[in-house]
Amino acid sequence: MPKYYVKSGDLNCVLISESPRFAALDSLERCTEGSEVTPVSLGTSFDINESGFDSKPEVQFDTEEIIIEAGWEIQDETETL
């Protein structure tokens, strides 16, 4: 399976996954390892490639779409203050 670099806002993960979409979904789970809730500030899209964080994204997914598919709730930053 290929290695993917996933970036969205504060989220930066390197994952081995079967597809870019699964890498985006898996990156959310990785952010919550070891705790019940970990607030994360995400960007408007998940930028994914196989070359590194500084490379131009090969694939992009809308953040809201990935969050909903992963079963997460969308929360504004103002609600977390």
KANOR-V758259 format. One record per residue. N is the residue number from 1. RES is the residue in three letters. PHI is phi in whole degrees, 0 to 359 (NA if undefined). BURIAL is # if it has 9 or more other C-alpha atoms within 8 Angstrom, else .. Layout:
n=N res=RES phi=PHI burial=BURIAL
n=N res=RES phi=PHI burial=BURIAL
//
This chain:
n=1 res=MET phi=NA burial=.
n=2 res=PRO phi=284 burial=.
n=3 res=LYS phi=261 burial=#
n=4 res=TYR phi=241 burial=#
n=5 res=TYR phi=259 burial=#
n=6 res=VAL phi=246 burial=#
n=7 res=LYS phi=224 burial=#
n=8 res=SER phi=202 burial=#
n=9 res=GLY phi=59 burial=#
n=10 res=ASP phi=281 burial=#
n=11 res=LEU phi=276 burial=#
n=12 res=ASN phi=223 burial=#
n=13 res=CYS phi=225 burial=#
n=14 res=VAL phi=247 burial=.
n=15 res=LEU phi=226 burial=#
n=16 res=ILE phi=261 burial=#
n=17 res=SER phi=210 burial=#
n=18 res=GLU phi=280 burial=.
n=19 res=SER phi=202 burial=.
n=20 res=PRO phi=301 burial=#
n=21 res=ARG phi=296 burial=.
n=22 res=PHE phi=296 burial=#
n=23 res=ALA phi=297 burial=#
n=24 res=ALA phi=298 burial=#
n=25 res=LEU phi=296 burial=#
n=26 res=ASP phi=295 burial=#
n=27 res=SER phi=296 burial=#
n=28 res=LEU phi=294 burial=#
n=29 res=GLU phi=296 burial=.
n=30 res=ARG phi=297 burial=.
n=31 res=CYS phi=290 burial=#
n=32 res=THR phi=257 burial=#
n=33 res=GLU phi=302 burial=.
n=34 res=GLY phi=87 burial=.
n=35 res=SER phi=208 burial=.
n=36 res=GLU phi=292 burial=.
n=37 res=VAL phi=221 burial=.
n=38 res=THR phi=234 burial=.
n=39 res=PRO phi=293 burial=.
n=40 res=VAL phi=227 burial=.
n=41 res=SER phi=267 burial=.
n=42 res=LEU phi=261 burial=#
n=43 res=GLY phi=278 burial=#
n=44 res=THR phi=280 burial=#
n=45 res=SER phi=214 burial=#
n=46 res=PHE phi=263 burial=#
n=47 res=ASP phi=261 burial=#
n=48 res=ILE phi=229 burial=#
n=49 res=ASN phi=205 burial=#
n=50 res=GLU phi=253 burial=#
n=51 res=SER phi=253 burial=.
n=52 res=GLY phi=136 burial=.
n=53 res=PHE phi=295 burial=#
n=54 res=ASP phi=276 burial=.
n=55 res=SER phi=277 burial=.
n=56 res=LYS phi=297 burial=.
n=57 res=PRO phi=300 burial=.
n=58 res=GLU phi=276 burial=.
n=59 res=VAL phi=221 burial=.
n=60 res=GLN phi=230 burial=#
n=61 res=PHE phi=234 burial=#
n=62 res=ASP phi=295 burial=#
n=63 res=THR phi=300 burial=#
n=64 res=GLU phi=300 burial=.
n=65 res=GLU phi=299 burial=.
n=66 res=ILE phi=292 burial=#
n=67 res=ILE phi=299 burial=#
n=68 res=ILE phi=296 burial=#
n=69 res=GLU phi=298 burial=.
n=70 res=ALA phi=281 burial=.
n=71 res=GLY phi=85 burial=.
n=72 res=TRP phi=274 burial=.
n=73 res=GLU phi=258 burial=.
n=74 res=ILE phi=272 burial=.
n=75 res=GLN phi=225 burial=.
n=76 res=ASP phi=291 burial=.
n=77 res=GLU phi=300 burial=.
n=78 res=THR phi=294 burial=.
n=79 res=GLU phi=284 burial=.
n=80 res=THR phi=269 burial=.
n=81 res=LEU phi=285 burial=.
//
